[in-house]
Amino acid sequence: MRLGSLWGAGKLACAALLALTGQAALAKPAAPAKADLILYHGKFLTMDARGSVVQAVAVRDGRIVAVGSEAQMRRWAGAQTRMVDLKGQTVLPGFIDGHVHPQVAIRMKSYLDAHYSAIPTLQGMLAATRERAAATPAGEWVIVAGTSGNPNFWPEQRMPTKAELDAVGGGHPVLYVNGPHTWVVNTAGLEKMGVKPGAANQRGALIELDAAGNPTGVIREGGPLSPDARLPAELLQRYEMEDIPQLMLPLGYTSINDIMALPSYAAVRELAVSGRHPKIRKTITVFADSGGHHLPQDLAALKLPASVDPAWYRFGGIKIWADGDVPVRTGYLFGHYADEPDNHGLATNTQEELDALVAKVHAAGLGMFIHSTGDRSNVMVLDAYEKAQKAGGAKTLMRIEHLGEFMLGPQVLERTVKLGVQADIQPGWIWTLGEITRRNLGEDVARNHAFRFRTMIKAGLKPGFGTDMTGFQRGTENPFMHIEAMLTRKQKDGAVFLPEEAVSLDQALRVMTVWSARSMGEEAVKGSLEPGKFADMIVLSRDIAQTPPAEIHAITVRQTWVGGELVYSRP
């Protein structure tokens, strides 16, 4: 072909290419996939960084794809989109309970209820225990559930003794559970548990001995000795699939960190691996004993396999107790408890033991959740965390449970923020345990340390939330009670403790949602109503922003949505 012919053919090809290019430029961009669900005509408090409030949310495949005005969201509507008119109701991200023991709360329903609101005296509790024992088959346990504050609220201001439980037990083993941290067991119960004279520690439980080395009946951190520490797998799986969702979803919790005894984990793991899941998202944290002395050697083997959908089940890590509990005067202090100059509380580990355990968990790539209520204990935990971080390795979640509820300590806030250690708090304990805390620590110490949430936030900490629900305290399952406590600072006796430590409503809601997700390392997918995050949200009975703080506890949840599915609706 001649040069002129080639030139002519080239011009034709070029013209065709330009025509195609022009058509492409004029073509409309492909329309985005339509939403499965649009919730509109609402007041959505998104809890994003700007504190945005929007009218509507679009959802596809269980996640939020867009938020904004009603007009904007209607662009996401297609022929198959479900449209839900919220009629102006207020919507929040689903609450995240980052520290809860639902299995215990459910089991407690079978115990004798000796909460002070049900039985107002110690003598009344003993009489009720006698009646329960008489109706119990021979040889079976009689378990009595009190509360961490019972000795302070009963007029006798003490727990029962082993001899008193012997007298009313009718030969039965009797366990009085004052709270998760302190028990009293009668003679038959000690025998059934295998507690021997001279043994101050049994499988991690701390046995109180008298001067002659005989057990007094008082056991602290007794979880491993619990008569129902090992439950049938079928029962535990029923808890997972039925009882726990029925307990938590009506309260507005869409995600929980279920802290469970290690023997319970096998049954829950089996469910996770099978692909079955309840309509609530779950992180699992396990404990073996209070000090972590009886954990398995291979901690990494506890992780869930890659086949498990992390949207529903995650393995969080290991829980231990670094000390006792300030409400029962066993939290580990630099100073001493009021009127008890020799009582500094107790630690479950030496510093060296704690360092080694934290290092082991960190090396296994697991999160570490350490209960700490005393100022001396807080410092020990931060020392162990700092040493593990300096040793290197992949970043892992390190958290202090109950940080600042009762005690802080020297440089504790500064070090916590600097190290990136997370915190989980139970704000409603101002109501239930504020008076007891002030009595136990003394007014001056309590004012310098206890429930200083505004100070914590001002220091740069973004604490997450947990109910620590076990059933031993009443009302603390209600998330709105915790929000109200952060705003009003009101105690059960009517006193207002450190009103200057009140936080804003925005801060209180962040504690319950996005900061709680952050404290569990899950803020990328939970805690706020933003594109890319799970469509987990709750519809409230009142506009919380327009509700007087003292009335917030009475707000209820009308609807709970998880992954864009309506999983609870109040009749």
C-alpha positions in Angstrom: 0.0 0.0 0.0 1.2 3.5 -0.9 2.0 6.1 1.8 -1.1 8.1 0.8 -3.4 5.1 1.3 -1.9 4.4 4.8 -2.4 8.1 5.7 -6.1 7.9 4.6 -6.7 4.7 6.6 -5.1 6.3 9.6 -7.4 9.3 9.4 -10.4 7.0 9.3 -9.2 5.0 12.3 -8.5 8.2 14.3 -12.0 9.5 13.5 -13.6 6.3 14.7 -11.5 6.4 17.9 -12.5 10.0 18.5 -16.2 9.2 18.0 -16.0 6.3 20.5 -14.2 8.6 23.0 -16.9 11.2 22.6 -19.6 8.7 23.2 -17.8 7.5 26.4 -17.5 11.0 27.6 -21.2 11.6 27.1 -22.2 8.4 28.7 -23.6 8.6 32.3 -21.6 7.0 35.1 -22.9 3.6 36.3 -25.6 4.1 39.0 -24.6 2.8 42.4 -26.3 -0.4 43.7 -29.5 0.5 45.4 -30.0 0.2 49.2 -31.8 -2.8 50.8 -33.2 -0.5 53.5 -33.7 3.2 54.1 -34.7 4.5 57.5 -36.0 8.0 57.1 -37.8 10.8 58.9 -35.7 10.2 62.0 -33.3 12.1 64.2 -30.1 10.1 63.9 -27.3 11.0 66.3 -24.5 9.6 64.3 -21.7 9.9 66.9 -19.2 10.6 64.1 -16.3 12.9 64.8 -18.4 16.0 64.0 -21.4 15.0 66.1 -23.6 15.1 62.9 -27.3 14.7 63.2 -29.0 13.4 60.0 -32.6 12.6 58.9 -32.0 9.2 57.2 -29.7 6.2 56.7 -29.3 3.9 53.8 -28.2 0.3 54.3 -27.0 -2.5 52.0 -25.8 -6.0 52.9 -26.0 -5.2 56.6 -23.8 -2.1 56.4 -24.5 1.6 56.2 -23.8 3.0 52.7 -24.9 6.6 53.2 -26.3 9.0 55.7 -27.8 12.4 55.2 -31.1 14.2 54.4 -34.2 12.3 53.5 -33.9 13.7 49.9 -30.3 12.5 49.6 -31.1 9.0 50.8 -34.1 8.6 48.5 -31.5 8.5 45.6 -30.5 5.2 47.0 -34.0 3.8 46.8 -34.9 1.1 44.2 -37.9 -1.1 43.5 -36.8 -3.6 46.1 -35.7 -1.1 48.8 -37.6 -1.3 52.1 -38.6 2.1 53.3 -39.1 2.6 57.0 -40.7 5.9 58.3 -39.4 6.5 61.9 -41.9 9.3 62.4 -39.4 11.7 63.9 -38.0 9.3 66.5 -34.5 9.6 67.9 -31.9 7.0 66.8 -28.5 6.1 68.3 -25.8 3.6 67.3 -26.4 0.4 69.2 -24.9 0.4 72.7 -21.7 -1.7 73.1 -21.4 -3.4 76.5 -17.6 -3.9 76.6 -17.6 -5.8 79.9 -20.5 -8.2 80.8 -21.0 -11.6 82.3 -24.4 -12.6 80.9 -24.0 -16.3 81.7 -23.7 -15.4 85.4 -26.7 -13.1 85.3 -28.9 -15.8 83.7 -27.7 -18.5 86.2 -28.4 -16.2 89.1 -32.1 -16.5 88.5 -31.9 -20.0 90.0 -30.3 -18.7 93.2 -32.0 -17.5 96.4 -32.4 -13.8 95.9 -30.9 -12.1 99.0 -30.4 -8.7 97.5 -31.0 -6.1 100.2 -34.0 -4.8 98.2 -35.6 -8.3 98.4 -34.5 -9.3 101.9 -33.6 -6.2 103.9 -31.8 -7.9 106.9 -29.2 -10.5 107.5 -31.6 -12.4 109.8 -34.2 -12.4 107.0 -31.6 -13.9 104.7 -30.8 -16.7 107.1 -34.5 -17.5 107.6 -35.0 -17.6 103.8 -31.9 -19.8 103.4 -33.4 -22.3 106.0 -36.6 -22.4 103.9 -34.7 -23.0 100.7 -32.6 -25.7 102.2 -35.7 -27.5 103.5 -37.1 -27.6 100.0 -33.8 -28.7 98.3 -33.1 -32.4 97.6 -30.5 -33.9 99.9 -26.9 -33.2 99.1 -27.6 -30.4 96.6 -26.2 -27.0 96.9 -28.1 -24.0 98.3 -26.7 -20.9 96.6 -27.7 -17.5 98.0 -27.1 -14.4 95.8 -26.3 -11.1 97.6 -24.6 -8.0 96.3 -21.2 -6.4 96.6 -22.8 -3.8 98.9 -24.9 -6.1 101.1 -23.0 -5.8 104.4 -23.3 -2.0 104.1 -27.0 -2.0 103.4 -28.2 -4.6 105.9 -28.6 -3.1 109.5 -26.2 -5.8 110.7 -23.5 -4.4 108.3 -21.8 -7.8 107.9 -21.9 -11.0 106.0 -23.1 -14.3 107.5 -20.6 -16.6 109.2 -19.8 -20.2 108.4 -21.5 -21.2 111.7 -24.7 -19.3 110.8 -24.9 -21.0 107.4 -24.3 -24.4 109.1 -27.2 -23.7 111.4 -29.7 -23.0 108.6 -28.3 -25.3 106.0 -29.9 -28.5 107.3 -26.9 -30.5 106.2 -26.8 -29.0 102.7 -23.7 -27.4 101.2 -24.5 -23.6 101.4 -22.7 -20.9 99.4 -23.5 -17.2 100.1 -22.2 -15.2 97.2 -21.8 -11.6 98.5 -20.7 -10.6 95.0 -18.2 -12.0 92.5 -15.2 -11.4 94.7 -16.3 -12.5 98.2 -18.1 -15.6 99.3 -19.0 -17.4 102.6 -19.3 -21.2 102.5 -20.5 -23.5 105.3 -18.8 -26.6 106.5 -20.6 -29.0 104.2 -19.8 -26.7 101.3 -16.1 -26.5 102.1 -15.9 -30.3 102.3 -17.7 -30.6 98.9 -15.3 -28.1 97.4 -12.4 -30.1 98.8 -11.0 -27.2 100.9 -8.5 -28.5 103.4 -7.1 -27.0 106.6 -3.9 -25.1 105.9 -4.6 -24.5 102.2 -4.8 -20.8 101.6 -5.0 -21.1 97.8 -7.0 -23.7 95.8 -7.0 -23.5 92.0 -6.5 -19.7 92.3 -9.3 -19.2 94.9 -8.0 -17.5 98.0 -9.1 -19.3 101.2 -9.2 -17.3 104.5 -7.7 -19.3 107.4 -7.9 -18.7 111.1 -4.9 -18.6 113.5 -5.0 -22.4 113.6 -5.0 -22.8 109.9 -8.7 -23.8 109.6 -10.8 -22.3 106.8 -13.2 -19.6 108.2 -15.6 -20.0 105.4 -14.6 -16.8 103.6 -13.3 -17.3 100.1 -12.2 -14.5 97.8 -11.9 -14.7 94.0 -13.5 -18.2 94.2 -14.7 -18.6 90.6 -12.7 -21.8 89.9 -14.5 -23.5 92.9 -18.0 -22.4 91.9 -20.5 -25.4 92.0 -21.8 -24.4 88.5 -18.5 -23.4 86.9 -19.0 -26.2 84.4 -22.4 -26.3 82.7 -23.6 -28.6 80.0 -22.8 -27.5 76.5 -26.5 -27.7 75.4 -27.4 -25.3 78.2 -24.6 -22.8 77.4 -25.5 -22.9 73.7 -29.1 -22.1 74.6 -27.9 -19.2 76.6 -26.0 -18.0 73.5 -28.8 -18.4 71.0 -31.8 -17.5 73.2 -31.3 -16.2 76.7 -28.5 -13.7 76.1 -30.2 -12.0 73.1 -33.5 -11.9 75.0 -31.6 -10.2 77.9 -29.5 -7.7 75.9 -31.4 -6.7 72.7 -34.4 -5.1 74.5 -31.9 -2.9 76.4 -30.3 -1.7 73.1 -27.1 -3.6 73.2 -26.0 -4.7 69.7 -22.5 -5.8 70.6 -21.1 -7.3 73.9 -17.8 -8.4 75.3 -18.8 -11.6 77.0 -16.3 -12.4 79.8 -16.7 -16.0 80.6 -15.0 -18.8 82.5 -12.7 -20.9 80.3 -14.7 -24.1 80.7 -17.7 -22.4 79.0 -15.7 -21.4 75.9 -15.7 -24.8 74.2 -19.4 -24.8 73.8 -19.5 -21.2 72.5 -16.6 -21.8 70.2 -18.5 -24.8 68.7 -21.4 -22.5 67.9 -19.1 -20.0 66.3 -17.3 -22.6 64.1 -20.7 -24.0 63.1 -21.7 -20.7 61.6 -24.7 -20.3 63.9 -25.0 -17.0 65.6 -27.5 -15.1 67.7 -28.7 -11.7 66.5 -26.1 -9.9 68.7 -22.4 -9.4 67.9 -20.0 -11.0 70.4 -16.4 -10.6 71.5 -15.3 -13.4 73.8 -12.8 -12.9 76.7 -12.0 -15.8 78.9 -10.5 -16.3 82.4 -9.3 -19.3 84.3 -8.8 -18.0 87.8 -8.4 -14.5 89.3 -4.7 -14.3 88.9 -4.4 -16.2 85.6 -2.2 -18.9 87.2 -4.1 -21.8 85.6 -4.4 -20.6 82.0 -3.4 -23.1 79.3 0.2 -23.1 78.0 -0.7 -22.5 74.4 -2.8 -19.3 74.5 -2.7 -18.8 70.8 -4.7 -22.0 70.4 -7.7 -20.2 72.0 -8.1 -18.0 68.9 -11.1 -18.7 66.6 -10.3 -20.2 63.2 -10.3 -18.0 60.2 -13.5 -19.6 58.9 -15.5 -17.9 61.7 -17.2 -14.7 60.6 -15.7 -11.9 62.7 -18.9 -9.8 62.2 -20.5 -12.1 64.8 -17.8 -13.8 66.8 -14.4 -12.5 67.8 -12.0 -13.8 70.4 -10.8 -10.8 72.4 -8.3 -12.3 74.8 -7.6 -13.0 78.4 -9.1 -11.5 81.6 -7.5 -11.5 85.0 -8.0 -9.7 88.3 -4.9 -7.8 89.4 -6.5 -7.1 92.8 -9.7 -7.6 94.8 -12.4 -5.0 94.8 -12.6 -1.6 96.6 -16.3 -2.1 97.6 -15.4 -5.1 99.7 -12.1 -3.5 100.9 -9.8 -5.8 98.9 -8.7 -3.5 96.1 -4.9 -3.1 96.3 -3.9 0.4 97.8 -0.8 2.3 98.5 -2.6 3.6 101.5 -5.1 1.8 103.6 -8.9 1.6 104.1 -10.7 4.0 106.4 -10.4 2.9 110.0 -8.3 -0.2 109.0 -4.7 1.0 109.0 -3.4 -2.5 108.4 -5.7 -3.3 105.4 -4.1 -2.4 102.1 -6.2 -4.9 100.1 -4.8 -7.8 98.1 -2.9 -8.4 94.9 -3.3 -11.7 93.0 0.2 -11.6 91.6 3.6 -10.3 92.4 4.9 -7.7 90.0 7.2 -10.3 88.4 4.3 -12.8 88.0 2.1 -10.1 86.4 4.9 -9.0 84.1 5.4 -12.6 82.9 1.7 -13.2 82.3 1.2 -10.0 80.4 4.3 -10.7 78.3 2.9 -14.2 77.5 -0.5 -12.9 76.4 1.1 -10.2 74.3 3.4 -12.7 72.6 0.4 -14.8 71.7 -1.2 -11.8 69.9 -4.2 -11.7 72.3 -5.8 -8.8 74.1 -5.3 -8.4 77.8 -8.2 -7.3 80.0 -7.1 -6.6 83.6 -9.5 -5.8 86.4 -7.9 -3.2 88.7 -9.6 -1.2 91.3 -6.9 0.1 93.6 -4.3 2.8 92.9 -1.4 0.4 93.7 -2.8 -2.2 91.4 -3.2 0.4 88.6 0.5 1.1 88.8 1.4 -2.5 88.7 -0.7 -3.1 85.6 0.7 -0.1 83.8 4.3 -1.3 84.7 3.5 -4.7 83.2 2.0 -3.2 80.0 4.9 -0.9 79.5 7.4 -3.7 79.8 5.5 -5.8 77.3 5.4 -3.0 74.8 9.1 -2.3 75.1 9.8 -6.0 74.4 8.4 -5.4 70.9 6.1 -7.5 68.8 2.8 -6.8 67.1 0.5 -4.3 68.8 -2.1 -5.9 71.0 -5.1 -4.6 72.9 -4.2 -3.7 76.5 -7.0 -2.6 78.8 -7.8 -1.8 82.4 -11.2 -2.8 83.6 -12.8 -0.3 86.0 -10.0 2.3 85.7 -10.8 5.3 87.8 -14.1 4.0 89.2 -12.7 4.0 92.7 -9.0 4.8 92.4 -6.5 6.4 90.0 -2.9 6.7 91.3 0.4 8.6 90.6 0.7 9.5 86.8 -1.9 6.8 86.0 -3.9 8.9 83.6 -0.8 10.3 81.9 0.8 6.9 81.5 -2.5 5.3 80.3 -2.8 7.8 77.5 0.9 7.7 76.6 0.9 3.9 76.4 -2.3 3.7 74.4 -3.9 1.6 77.1 -7.7 1.4 76.9 -10.1 1.7 79.8 -13.6 0.3 80.5 -15.8 2.0 83.1 -19.2 1.4 84.8 -20.6 4.9 85.3 -23.7 3.8 87.1 -21.7 2.6 90.0 -21.8 6.2 91.2 -25.4 5.5 92.0 -25.0 2.0 93.5 -21.5 2.2 95.0 -20.7 5.9 95.5 -21.6 6.0 99.1 -19.8 2.8 99.9 -16.7 4.0 98.1 -16.5 7.2 100.1 -17.0 5.2 103.3 -14.3 2.6 102.4 -11.7 5.0 101.2 -12.5 8.1 103.4 -13.9 11.3 102.0 -10.6 13.0 101.0 -9.2 10.0 99.2 -12.5 9.3 97.4 -12.7 12.9 96.2 -9.2 12.8 94.8 -9.7 9.4 93.0 -13.2 8.1 92.5 -15.5 8.5 89.5 -13.5 11.3 88.0 -14.8 10.8 84.5 -14.5 14.4 83.3 -10.8 14.5 84.5 -10.2 11.3 82.6 -11.6 12.6 79.4 -9.8 15.9 79.7 -6.5 14.0 80.1 -7.1 12.4 76.7 -8.6 9.1 77.7 -11.7 7.9 75.8 -13.1 5.3 78.1 -15.4 2.6 76.9 -18.4 1.2 78.7 -19.5 -2.0 80.4 -22.3 -2.9 82.7 -20.2 -5.7 84.4 -23.7 -7.3 84.7 -23.7 -10.3 86.9 -27.1 -9.8 88.6 -25.6 -8.8 91.9 -26.4 -5.1 91.4 -29.8 -4.0 90.4 -30.5 -1.4 87.7 -27.0 -1.4 86.2 -28.2 -3.4 83.2 -30.1 -0.3 82.1 -27.8 1.7 79.8 -29.7 4.9 80.3 -29.1 4.7 84.0 -25.3 4.9 83.3 -25.8 7.9 81.0 -27.9 9.7 83.6 -25.2 9.0 86.3 -22.5 10.6 84.1 -24.6 13.7 83.8 -26.1 14.0 87.3 -23.4 12.4 89.5 -26.2 11.3 91.9 -25.8 8.6 94.5 -28.4 6.2 95.7 -28.7 8.1 99.0 -29.5 11.3 97.1 -26.1 13.0 97.5 -24.4 14.4 94.4 -20.7 13.4 94.3 -18.3 15.8 92.7 -20.8 17.6 90.4 -17.8 19.3 88.7 -16.9 15.9 87.2 -20.1 15.7 85.2 -19.6 15.1 81.5 -21.6 16.4 78.5 -24.4 14.3 76.9 -22.2 14.0 73.8 -19.4 12.6 75.8 -21.7 10.2 77.7 -23.1 8.8 74.5 -19.6 8.3 73.1 -18.7 6.3 76.2 -21.6 4.0 75.4 -21.0 3.7 71.7 -18.0 4.8 69.6 -15.5 5.0 72.5 -16.7 1.6 73.7 -16.0 0.2 70.2 -12.6 1.8 70.3 -11.8 0.3 73.7 -12.3 -3.1 72.1 -10.3 -2.3 68.9 -13.5 -2.4 66.8 -14.1 1.3 66.0 -13.6 0.7 62.3 -16.9 -1.3 62.1 -18.9 -0.3 65.1 -20.0 2.5 67.4 -21.2 5.2 65.0 -23.6 5.6 62.1 -21.2 6.1 59.2 -20.7 4.6 55.8 -18.9 1.2 55.9 -20.0 0.4 59.5 -22.5 -2.2 60.6 -26.1 -1.0 60.5 -26.5 -1.5 64.2 -28.9 1.1 65.7 -31.6 1.7 68.3 -34.8 3.7 68.3 -35.5 5.5 71.5 -38.8 6.2 73.3 -37.8 9.8 73.8 -35.5 12.4 72.3 -32.5 12.0 74.7 -31.2 15.4 73.7 -34.4 17.0 74.9 -34.9 14.9 78.1 -33.9 16.4 81.5 -30.9 14.6 82.8 -32.7 13.3 85.9 -35.3 11.6 83.6 -32.9 9.8 81.2 -33.0 6.6 83.2 -36.7 6.2 82.2 -36.0 6.2 78.4 -36.6 2.8 76.8 -35.6 1.2 73.5 -38.4 0.8 71.0 -36.5 -1.0 68.3 -33.1 -2.6 68.0 -31.6 -3.1 64.5 -28.5 -5.3 63.9 -27.0 -5.4 60.5 -30.1 -3.7 59.0 -32.4 -6.4 60.5 -35.1 -5.5 63.1 -34.2 -8.0 65.9 -36.3 -6.4 68.6 -39.5 -4.3 68.7 -41.1 -3.3 71.9 -44.8 -4.3 71.9 
